[in-house]
Amino acid sequence: MISWIYILIASCCEIGWIYSLKYFNLKLLLTFKISRLFVSWENFLLLTPGLGYIGFGVGNIIFFSKAMKHIPASAAFATWMAVALIGVKLVDVLVLKETISIPNIVFMTLIVIGIIGLKIYH
């Protein structure tokens, strides 16, 4: 049972990792001077996506690898990816105010049914 919780945590880390990539700006980061870090809050916020990328990426690897010790790789990967996919869509809709359609809801429901099936028949 704990392995499935590890999958959920890894999926949450994957969602955070994806949004860290979305807001990561390499051009600004390359022009950043460490001496300006504590001058203003905006300078510190410039580093946040990069730190999130590293932190969420490491968390994702750790929890996903722990989960795969007790769950077959195919079931673990399918569940991890499906939960992350649904989570990204929910963040898009709830936080970023993107639209959602009936087909999106239907297909996400089918994904959830697949995840439940994998859990039941594992």
C-alpha positions as CSV (number, residue, x, y, z in Angstrom):
1,M,0.0,0.0,0.0
2,I,2.8,2.4,0.8
3,S,4.2,1.9,-2.7
4,W,1.0,3.4,-4.2
5,I,1.4,6.4,-1.9
6,Y,4.9,6.8,-3.2
7,I,3.5,6.8,-6.7
8,L,1.1,9.6,-5.8
9,I,4.0,11.6,-4.2
10,A,6.2,11.0,-7.3
11,S,3.3,12.2,-9.5
12,C,2.9,15.4,-7.5
13,C,6.6,16.0,-7.8
14,E,6.3,15.4,-11.6
15,I,3.6,18.1,-11.7
16,G,5.8,20.5,-9.8
17,W,8.7,19.6,-12.1
18,I,6.6,20.3,-15.2
19,Y,5.5,23.8,-14.0
20,S,9.1,24.5,-12.9
21,L,10.1,23.9,-16.6
22,K,7.2,26.1,-17.8
23,Y,8.4,29.1,-15.8
24,F,12.2,28.5,-16.1
25,N,13.9,31.3,-18.0
26,L,17.5,30.3,-19.0
27,K,18.2,33.7,-20.6
28,L,17.5,35.6,-17.4
29,L,19.3,33.1,-15.3
30,L,22.4,33.3,-17.4
31,T,22.5,37.1,-16.9
32,F,21.9,36.8,-13.2
33,K,24.6,38.0,-10.8
34,I,24.8,36.3,-7.4
35,S,25.7,39.6,-5.8
36,R,22.1,40.8,-6.7
37,L,20.4,37.9,-4.9
38,F,19.5,39.7,-1.7
39,V,19.0,43.1,-3.2
40,S,15.4,42.5,-4.1
41,W,12.7,39.9,-3.8
42,E,12.4,39.6,-7.6
43,N,16.0,38.5,-7.9
44,F,15.4,35.7,-5.5
45,L,12.2,34.7,-7.3
46,L,14.3,34.4,-10.5
47,L,16.0,31.3,-9.0
48,T,12.7,29.7,-7.8
49,P,11.9,27.7,-11.0
50,G,15.5,26.4,-11.2
51,L,15.4,25.3,-7.6
52,G,12.0,23.8,-8.1
53,Y,13.2,21.9,-11.2
54,I,16.0,20.4,-9.1
55,G,14.0,19.7,-6.0
56,F,10.9,18.2,-7.7
57,G,13.1,16.2,-10.1
58,V,15.0,14.6,-7.2
59,G,11.8,14.0,-5.3
60,N,10.3,12.4,-8.3
61,I,13.2,10.0,-8.8
62,I,13.4,9.0,-5.2
63,F,9.7,8.3,-4.7
64,F,9.2,6.6,-8.1
65,S,12.2,4.3,-7.5
66,K,10.8,3.4,-4.0
67,A,7.4,2.6,-5.5
68,M,8.9,0.4,-8.2
69,K,10.5,-1.9,-5.7
70,H,7.0,-3.4,-4.9
71,I,4.9,-2.6,-8.0
72,P,5.6,-3.9,-11.5
73,A,7.3,-1.3,-13.6
74,S,4.5,-1.2,-16.2
75,A,1.8,-0.6,-13.6
76,A,4.0,1.9,-11.7
77,F,4.8,3.9,-14.9
78,A,1.3,3.9,-16.2
79,T,-0.1,5.1,-12.9
80,W,2.6,7.7,-12.3
81,M,2.2,9.2,-15.8
82,A,-1.7,9.1,-15.6
83,V,-1.8,10.8,-12.3
84,A,0.7,13.4,-13.4
85,L,-1.3,14.0,-16.6
86,I,-4.5,14.5,-14.8
87,G,-2.8,16.7,-12.2
88,V,-1.3,18.9,-14.9
89,K,-4.7,19.3,-16.5
90,L,-6.4,20.2,-13.2
91,V,-3.7,22.8,-12.4
92,D,-4.2,24.2,-15.9
93,V,-8.0,24.5,-15.4
94,L,-8.1,25.5,-11.7
95,V,-5.0,27.7,-11.4
96,L,-4.2,29.0,-14.9
97,K,-7.9,29.2,-15.9
98,E,-7.7,27.3,-19.1
99,T,-10.9,25.8,-20.5
100,I,-12.0,22.2,-20.2
101,S,-14.3,20.4,-22.5
102,I,-16.6,17.4,-22.2
103,P,-14.3,15.2,-24.2
104,N,-11.4,16.2,-21.8
105,I,-13.5,15.1,-18.9
106,V,-14.6,11.9,-20.5
107,F,-11.0,10.9,-21.4
108,M,-9.6,11.9,-18.0
109,T,-12.4,9.7,-16.4
110,L,-11.2,6.8,-18.6
111,I,-7.7,7.4,-17.4
112,V,-8.9,7.3,-13.7
113,I,-10.8,4.0,-14.5
114,G,-7.5,2.6,-15.9
115,I,-5.6,3.6,-12.8
116,I,-8.2,2.0,-10.5
117,G,-8.1,-1.2,-12.6
118,L,-4.3,-1.3,-12.3
119,K,-4.6,-0.9,-8.6
120,I,-7.3,-3.6,-8.2
121,Y,-5.7,-6.2,-10.4
122,H,-2.1,-5.7,-9.3
